[in-house]
Amino acid sequence: MHFVPYLHEQILSAWPVSVVVLLIALIGAGIMLAWVAVVALVAVWAERKVSAHMQARLGPMYVGGFHGWLQTAADGLKLFLKEDIIPAMADKWLFIQAPVLVFGGALLAYAAIPFGPKLVVSDINIGVFYILAVSAIVAIGIIMAGWASHNKWSLYGGMRTAAQFLSYEIPSALHLMPVIMYAGTLNLGEIVQSQETGLFGWGGIFGWYAFRNPFLFLSFICYYISSLAETNRTPFDLPETESELVAGFHTEYTGIRFSFFFMAEYADMFVVAALSTLLFCGGWNCVLPRSVQFVPDPVVFVLKCSAFIFLTMWLRWTLPRFRVDQLMALCWKFLIPLGLLNIVGSGLWMYIFGQVK
Amino acid sequence: MTGVDEEAMDADLKSLGFRVEERRTLASGSDELLVNMGPQHPSTHGVLRLLLRTDGEEVQEAVPSVGYLHRAAEKIGENVTYDAYTPYTDRLDYLSSMNNNWAWAMTVEKLAGIEVPQRAEYIRVIVAELNRIASHLVMVGTYGIDLGAFTPFLLTFREREEILDILEEISGGRLCYGYIRIGGVTDDITPTFAAKCRAFLRQYVPKLDAINELLSYNRIFIRRTANVGPLSAERAVAYGCTGPTLRASGVDWDLRRDEPYSIYDRFDWNVCIGRGEKGTVGDTWDRYMVRVREMYECVKMCEQALEGIPEGPFRAKMPRKFKPPIGECYFRAENPRGELAFYVVSDGSKKPVRVKVRAPSFCNLSAVQELTRNMLVSDLVAVLGSFDLVMGEVDR
């Protein structure tokens, strides 16, 4: 935001402003893409190692030397070199676009995620809203993939996604509301800054919104649950249930197109972990007060996100999955009423304890 | 459509009792959809094929279509000698080869009136019960996968691996053993066999408890399985269901106790039946849990049998050219999946005239069509998994 005029006036004054904006956008997109690739690479490897150790195995051990850390890169390379198959009866145009939309939706969200104060690609004032909005694009991509594949199992996957995404968008947004009420802003950076001090003016962990009042804590838990559903993770991985729908919406996808779906899943995981961190767990503020924090902000932030991602993996390798109707019942009968309750409860709490701004 | 044999598809549809027009219902704007589940599908456990008529997620009807793994196992029986048929029985229910070998051996022994040495009987009980544990472990693990829990699968397979190691030590095989022969067993047990078995059984029970904690009593798991697809005792009997599937429906029937063969009457153990603790009697949770509980009983039996192995020969004296007397014989044994029975007709030559296999999975499968009416696809998978079908046995 402040970067563009600065660059235009001070350094690249000879260039037209549109070119500078484009240049900045490209650089930003490049950084985001690189980061998503790193996240996917590390997260896939971590998932395999975590699952392996939970299942009394070792997981990848050879590629790259240290505990198979390059395994994902090797697998990625393999996927890139594989034959790209488009089924004869598929809707070719939609089939090609679907993975782009899914990955694009996941990638766009990164633009508004701050890794530290001002350390963000685009510091927009509606950050939370923006992330929720672009994440919904993923659902369209998955439905498209399900429809375009001309495979009944894919279609089931797409249908389940439609139902699941639309339903769980609501509780995840509702449970973010109390935080936004407290912070009084949709800008993620400002939300984090408002968590530097909290109860009784104490800093550190007491500033985190998750621990400000009981309603917010409940919201935190519920948001985490609905974020699992939004990222298709166990126990809500219904769109791609291997044992029921073969592979769900990506049954017919091969090679690089499949790898886009795969990367998008892990990219999404980081986004929801980042949202949990930024809104409920103090973002880049570590457990100690800000004045004594000695670890760099981005490191704290990424570590917190990693903790959430680990929790997600832990759940995946522990729990069975829900049935469709149970999933919907959980959303509509439990999470949504609780979301409304939390908004009212937090409002009353703010009013009674004089925390209204 | 390109490359599609329309006539063949129509004929196939007709043979399964569907109307030919139903194949094009999606195009005609109806909500009904015909979906082929299998023969290649992750949760049909082999090459079972189900043709589903669905309305959205709801399966209105699921019609099983079998025969994709047909290898003419019964016909082969007419062309090989009695002893040479043993390896073919391995391949019926390939997860419980020992039990298959044993049932075949006992059928022929009954036909020819062969007395089996005591040592062989004890060895047979031990290996058969170990194989039963291994077989149930596969069911528990794959059932977890069917319901989305991956970890129990690897934990159960690790335990199964230990059993396979033990069985490999005495038989040389890890899946198809051909160990129990007519008149006894192929070879004597190794000197370390008993100690290895004891060591395995000792550490096995706590691990089974852990798997129970992880899967069987998981709340999501219970919600997925309790009250789903209950099979009443009456229908189970009518369909000829046997083994754990029958016992889960509350029918107290186990051949090892009610029609004791070999030396099963010497052991102290219990028959596990479904009691509907989490839902209805005979629901999928019961069918699953009966198998889990049976594993504890297998451990008891193995331990008792290990204590009592007598000295002596491990195989009866058999003539070089074995020819049973003219006659016919039917014998049934309790296999991990139910009653495996052989009917064999002898004309006094070295080859049987007719071999008929009564496969438990085949009879159990017949109940699937009725149970899966009007349920969700997810429940269909849960029900199918709980029957623990092995296609090698269904198609023979």
Interface residues (C-beta under 8 A of the other chain):
Chain A: S51 M54 Q55 A56 R57 A88 M89 K152 W153 Y156 M159 R160 T234 P235 D237 T241 E242 S243 E244 L245 V246 W317 T318 L319 P320 R321 F322 R323 V324 D325 Q326
Chain B: M1 T2 G3 L33 V35 N36 H41 P42 S43 G56 E57 G144 I145 D146 L147 G148 A149 F150 T151 L154 L155 R158 L214 L215 N218 I220 F221 R223 R224 L376 V377 S378 D379 V381
